[in-house]
Amino acid sequence: MNQKYFFWSELIGAAVIYGIATLLHFVYPLSGGALSILFGSVNESVWEHVKIFAAGYTAWAILELLWNKAPFKKFLVAKVFALYLLSLMMIVFYYLYTLILGKNAVWIDILSSLLFVCLAQVFSYRLTVTEKDTKRYFHEAAMLLMLYFLMFFSFTIFPPKMPLFRDPVSGGYGILPK
């Protein structure tokens, strides 16, 4: 694996991931098909916004794996931990800044999500190229990835009645009428 090329693919990937997430934000209202429900944002909840970035992150990771020839086990460990980091940063920061400001600001959401995607990509890069034996966490990472996507799909269809899943516009949860 060429580390310099891999580094640039991670940075370029941040823009691609952001672009994919932006498209996925609008795919459900435009199409309404089953795939748009699973991967697109079905409402304006924090969870649905995390979901579209996770989908973009995963799509880019698959493409990266195909052309970077990264060591599979280290790559998967790095991407899974970075995916959890990305999701956690987005959720924690949103609730922290809205607690402080008393409301949300779209421009903060946009800039912070871009920053967090970049940070997740850098974290993933560093974990993939490290000399440390991260591949020993492969089985745990694979299980965490399965858990993430189980939550990913089920919480859109069967969302818990928690603020993370509540649409602030309609007050509803999960799939809302278009």
C-alpha positions as a Markdown table, in Angstrom:
| # | Residue | x | y | z |
|---|---|---|---|---|
| 1 | Met | 0.0 | 0.0 | 0.0 |
| 2 | Asn | 1.3 | 3.4 | -1.0 |
| 3 | Gln | 0.9 | 5.5 | 2.2 |
| 4 | Lys | 1.1 | 8.9 | 0.4 |
| 5 | Tyr | -1.6 | 7.8 | -2.1 |
| 6 | Phe | -3.7 | 6.4 | 0.8 |
| 7 | Phe | -3.4 | 9.7 | 2.7 |
| 8 | Trp | -4.7 | 11.7 | -0.3 |
| 9 | Ser | -7.5 | 9.2 | -0.8 |
| 10 | Glu | -8.5 | 9.7 | 2.8 |
| 11 | Leu | -8.6 | 13.5 | 2.4 |
| 12 | Ile | -10.4 | 13.4 | -0.9 |
| 13 | Gly | -12.7 | 11.0 | 0.7 |
| 14 | Ala | -13.8 | 13.6 | 3.2 |
| 15 | Ala | -15.3 | 15.7 | 0.4 |
| 16 | Val | -16.8 | 12.7 | -1.3 |
| 17 | Ile | -18.4 | 11.5 | 2.0 |
| 18 | Tyr | -19.8 | 14.9 | 2.6 |
| 19 | Gly | -21.2 | 15.0 | -1.0 |
| 20 | Ile | -22.8 | 11.5 | -0.6 |
| 21 | Ala | -24.3 | 12.6 | 2.7 |
| 22 | Thr | -25.7 | 15.7 | 1.1 |
| 23 | Leu | -27.4 | 13.7 | -1.6 |
| 24 | Leu | -28.7 | 11.1 | 0.9 |
| 25 | His | -30.3 | 14.0 | 2.8 |
| 26 | Phe | -32.6 | 14.6 | -0.1 |
| 27 | Val | -33.1 | 11.0 | -1.6 |
| 28 | Tyr | -36.0 | 9.9 | 0.6 |
| 29 | Pro | -38.3 | 12.9 | -0.1 |
| 30 | Leu | -37.5 | 12.6 | -3.8 |
| 31 | Ser | -37.9 | 8.8 | -4.2 |
| 32 | Gly | -39.4 | 7.2 | -1.2 |
| 33 | Gly | -38.2 | 3.7 | -2.1 |
| 34 | Ala | -36.9 | 1.1 | 0.3 |
| 35 | Leu | -33.3 | 1.9 | -0.3 |
| 36 | Ser | -33.9 | 5.5 | 0.3 |
| 37 | Ile | -35.5 | 4.7 | 3.6 |
| 38 | Leu | -32.5 | 2.6 | 4.7 |
| 39 | Phe | -29.8 | 5.0 | 3.5 |
| 40 | Gly | -31.5 | 8.3 | 3.1 |
| 41 | Ser | -32.6 | 10.7 | 5.8 |
| 42 | Val | -36.3 | 10.1 | 6.5 |
| 43 | Asn | -36.6 | 13.1 | 8.9 |
| 44 | Glu | -34.6 | 15.9 | 10.4 |
| 45 | Ser | -33.5 | 14.0 | 13.6 |
| 46 | Val | -29.9 | 13.9 | 14.8 |
| 47 | Trp | -29.9 | 10.2 | 14.2 |
| 48 | Glu | -30.9 | 10.5 | 10.5 |
| 49 | His | -28.1 | 13.0 | 10.0 |
| 50 | Val | -25.6 | 10.7 | 11.6 |
| 51 | Lys | -27.0 | 7.9 | 9.4 |
| 52 | Ile | -26.4 | 9.7 | 6.1 |
| 53 | Phe | -22.8 | 10.4 | 7.0 |
| 54 | Ala | -22.3 | 6.8 | 8.1 |
| 55 | Ala | -23.7 | 5.6 | 4.8 |
| 56 | Gly | -21.4 | 7.9 | 2.9 |
| 57 | Tyr | -18.4 | 6.9 | 5.1 |
| 58 | Thr | -19.1 | 3.2 | 4.5 |
| 59 | Ala | -19.5 | 3.7 | 0.7 |
| 60 | Trp | -16.2 | 5.5 | 0.5 |
| 61 | Ala | -14.5 | 2.9 | 2.6 |
| 62 | Ile | -15.6 | 0.2 | 0.3 |
| 63 | Leu | -14.2 | 2.1 | -2.7 |
| 64 | Glu | -11.0 | 2.8 | -0.9 |
| 65 | Leu | -10.5 | -0.8 | 0.1 |
| 66 | Leu | -10.8 | -1.8 | -3.6 |
| 67 | Trp | -8.2 | 0.5 | -5.0 |
| 68 | Asn | -5.7 | 1.1 | -2.1 |
| 69 | Lys | -4.8 | -2.5 | -1.4 |
| 70 | Ala | -4.7 | -1.7 | 2.3 |
| 71 | Pro | -4.2 | -4.6 | 4.7 |
| 72 | Phe | -7.8 | -5.7 | 5.0 |
| 73 | Lys | -7.9 | -6.5 | 8.8 |
| 74 | Lys | -6.1 | -3.3 | 9.8 |
| 75 | Phe | -8.2 | -1.3 | 7.3 |
| 76 | Leu | -11.5 | -2.7 | 8.7 |
| 77 | Val | -10.5 | -2.1 | 12.3 |
| 78 | Ala | -9.5 | 1.5 | 11.5 |
| 79 | Lys | -12.7 | 2.3 | 9.5 |
| 80 | Val | -15.0 | 0.8 | 12.1 |
| 81 | Phe | -13.5 | 2.7 | 15.0 |
| 82 | Ala | -13.5 | 5.9 | 12.9 |
| 83 | Leu | -17.1 | 5.3 | 12.0 |
| 84 | Tyr | -18.0 | 5.1 | 15.7 |
| 85 | Leu | -15.8 | 8.1 | 16.4 |
| 86 | Leu | -17.5 | 10.1 | 13.6 |
| 87 | Ser | -21.0 | 9.2 | 14.9 |
| 88 | Leu | -20.1 | 10.0 | 18.5 |
| 89 | Met | -18.5 | 13.4 | 17.7 |
| 90 | Met | -21.5 | 14.4 | 15.7 |
| 91 | Ile | -24.0 | 13.5 | 18.4 |
| 92 | Val | -22.0 | 14.8 | 21.4 |
| 93 | Phe | -21.1 | 18.1 | 19.7 |
| 94 | Tyr | -24.7 | 18.7 | 18.5 |
| 95 | Tyr | -26.1 | 18.3 | 22.0 |
| 96 | Leu | -23.3 | 20.3 | 23.6 |
| 97 | Tyr | -23.5 | 23.3 | 21.4 |
| 98 | Thr | -27.3 | 23.4 | 21.4 |
| 99 | Leu | -27.3 | 23.2 | 25.2 |
| 100 | Ile | -24.9 | 26.2 | 25.2 |
| 101 | Leu | -26.7 | 28.2 | 22.6 |
| 102 | Gly | -30.2 | 27.1 | 23.4 |
| 103 | Lys | -30.9 | 26.3 | 19.7 |
| 104 | Asn | -29.3 | 24.7 | 16.7 |
| 105 | Ala | -27.7 | 26.6 | 13.9 |
| 106 | Val | -27.5 | 25.0 | 10.5 |
| 107 | Trp | -24.2 | 26.6 | 9.6 |
| 108 | Ile | -22.7 | 25.1 | 12.8 |
| 109 | Asp | -24.1 | 21.7 | 11.8 |
| 110 | Ile | -22.7 | 21.9 | 8.3 |
| 111 | Leu | -19.2 | 23.0 | 9.4 |
| 112 | Ser | -18.9 | 20.7 | 12.3 |
| 113 | Ser | -20.0 | 17.6 | 10.3 |
| 114 | Leu | -17.4 | 18.5 | 7.7 |
| 115 | Leu | -14.7 | 18.8 | 10.4 |
| 116 | Phe | -15.8 | 15.5 | 12.0 |
| 117 | Val | -15.6 | 13.7 | 8.7 |
| 118 | Cys | -12.1 | 15.0 | 8.2 |
| 119 | Leu | -11.1 | 14.0 | 11.7 |
| 120 | Ala | -12.5 | 10.5 | 11.2 |
| 121 | Gln | -10.6 | 10.1 | 8.0 |
| 122 | Val | -7.3 | 11.2 | 9.6 |
| 123 | Phe | -8.0 | 8.9 | 12.5 |
| 124 | Ser | -8.6 | 6.1 | 10.1 |
| 125 | Tyr | -5.5 | 6.8 | 8.2 |
| 126 | Arg | -3.3 | 6.9 | 11.3 |
| 127 | Leu | -4.8 | 3.6 | 12.6 |
| 128 | Thr | -4.3 | 1.9 | 9.2 |
| 129 | Val | -0.7 | 2.9 | 8.8 |
| 130 | Thr | 0.4 | 2.5 | 12.4 |
| 131 | Glu | 3.1 | -0.1 | 13.2 |
| 132 | Lys | 1.0 | -1.3 | 16.1 |
| 133 | Asp | -0.9 | -4.6 | 15.6 |
| 134 | Thr | -4.4 | -3.3 | 15.3 |
| 135 | Lys | -5.5 | -6.3 | 13.2 |
| 136 | Arg | -5.8 | -8.3 | 16.5 |
| 137 | Tyr | -9.0 | -6.3 | 17.0 |
| 138 | Phe | -10.5 | -7.5 | 13.7 |
| 139 | His | -13.2 | -9.8 | 15.2 |
| 140 | Glu | -14.3 | -7.1 | 17.6 |
| 141 | Ala | -14.4 | -4.6 | 14.8 |
| 142 | Ala | -16.4 | -6.9 | 12.6 |
| 143 | Met | -18.9 | -7.4 | 15.4 |
| 144 | Leu | -19.2 | -3.7 | 16.1 |
| 145 | Leu | -19.7 | -3.1 | 12.3 |
| 146 | Met | -22.6 | -5.6 | 12.3 |
| 147 | Leu | -24.1 | -4.0 | 15.4 |
| 148 | Tyr | -23.8 | -0.5 | 13.9 |
| 149 | Phe | -25.7 | -1.6 | 10.8 |
| 150 | Leu | -28.3 | -3.4 | 12.8 |
| 151 | Met | -28.9 | -0.2 | 14.7 |
| 152 | Phe | -28.6 | 1.8 | 11.5 |
| 153 | Phe | -31.4 | 0.0 | 9.7 |
| 154 | Ser | -33.7 | -0.8 | 12.7 |
| 155 | Phe | -33.7 | 2.6 | 14.3 |
| 156 | Thr | -35.0 | 4.2 | 11.2 |
| 157 | Ile | -38.0 | 1.8 | 11.0 |
| 158 | Phe | -38.4 | 1.3 | 14.8 |
| 159 | Pro | -36.9 | 4.4 | 16.5 |
| 160 | Pro | -36.8 | 4.6 | 20.3 |
| 161 | Lys | -38.8 | 7.5 | 21.7 |
| 162 | Met | -35.7 | 9.4 | 22.6 |
| 163 | Pro | -34.5 | 13.0 | 21.6 |
| 164 | Leu | -31.8 | 11.5 | 19.3 |
| 165 | Phe | -34.5 | 10.1 | 17.1 |
| 166 | Arg | -37.1 | 12.9 | 17.3 |
| 167 | Asp | -37.7 | 15.0 | 14.3 |
| 168 | Pro | -37.6 | 18.6 | 15.6 |
| 169 | Val | -39.8 | 19.9 | 12.7 |
| 170 | Ser | -42.7 | 17.5 | 13.1 |
| 171 | Gly | -42.1 | 16.1 | 16.6 |
| 172 | Gly | -42.5 | 12.6 | 15.1 |
| 173 | Tyr | -40.2 | 9.7 | 15.1 |
| 174 | Gly | -38.9 | 7.4 | 12.3 |
| 175 | Ile | -40.4 | 7.4 | 8.8 |
| 176 | Leu | -42.6 | 10.4 | 8.3 |
| 177 | Pro | -45.1 | 11.0 | 5.5 |
| 178 | Lys | -43.7 | 13.0 | 2.6 |
